[in-house]
């Protein structure tokens, strides 16, 4: 299974190699062909040697394969950065690659626009692959080579539960990827119409739909200073942060599923409330127009809420209340079933309902107050699981803040770095603000932050369960 996943990644190295050839940069061409050839040949040989051992994975093996797959993808993805000389340090190359595949968008690069286009395309491609999940992509391919992948999706899927659109998990993966691909084509065409060239349109689309945030421009989306570009990317960030099963419901005409979706309505409520609050704060502090404040606020709220990480302005210069709102959004994240990271709106809504229930129990100790989600009662085990997840998330966040603080950074830098990596957001506050990067962190800490990015992307349990003694007992 690891071999098959590496082959998929190797295949996606080829477009960047082709772009290096078109641009006449043969050293870039070989920086991609060499790892693609080694990974493809090595993976093919392993598949050939293990052809008699294929079958469905057990639950524990699924967790192991998913975690190792993400590490393997990051390792293969780091090689072009390293051998091309674009990122001379392998630690930095691995950090950038892991940041890409986990759709975090945290970067160590200080000068982006001077890099070859082939390197920048690969940097954005890691986003696009990681967005929906390289494992889900592979699940759609595995049946062709006789490998079952149901346990992989259960271990990797970035939402609380795995809903099947169809009875066959592979068919579900294909449908989700078709929706993902359709949105990619749609946004690329719209950005082309807004004045971007093809390369910039594709790379920004990859960063948007994956909620990743890598841009080929030093000033991110702010480089274009275009209200139309901002508007298009804002809309697609919101769409990328929405449960992809709702996109499927919209396509199939099941509007009732969208209307009764509690999480989606809460997600929009958070987005518009935060946007309005920041818009008013910006207009009041600078005396600027409401429309310009709304443009800046809606873009940045969508970027932080969906954990994308694009920027059109230095929000560190905004009023204190606006920055506090953005900081709070870093704890939320996108919807379950989206490409966004973070705690997820579904979990926060569930815990809010449970908190309200506790008030009812105080006045009616013998009452029974079930929690419903989308008008369906939730099992108590699910509520307990969500509570445990949020506890682990906060605990890991606090412990990580302590570890990061050993680098001698401020409390705000340490906390926002932990939030931005664990929540797969990218930019944060203070030393890692929208105009800064992660290059100044010492190398050992970059490996730790890479681990945080992977742990957050795989929903904590997938990785942390392997550190429990019971996991390894038969």
Helices and strands as residue ranges (DSSP letters): H 2-12, H 14-22, H 26-49, H 59-83, H 90-101, H 117-132, H 134-142, G 143-145, H 150-156, H 169-193, H 198-209, G 220-223, H 227-240, H 244-251, H 255-259, H 262-286, H 290-305, G 315-317, H 320-329, H 345-363, E 372-373, E 376-377, H 380-405, H 411-422, G 430-432, H 443-457, H 461-464, G 465-467, G 469-472
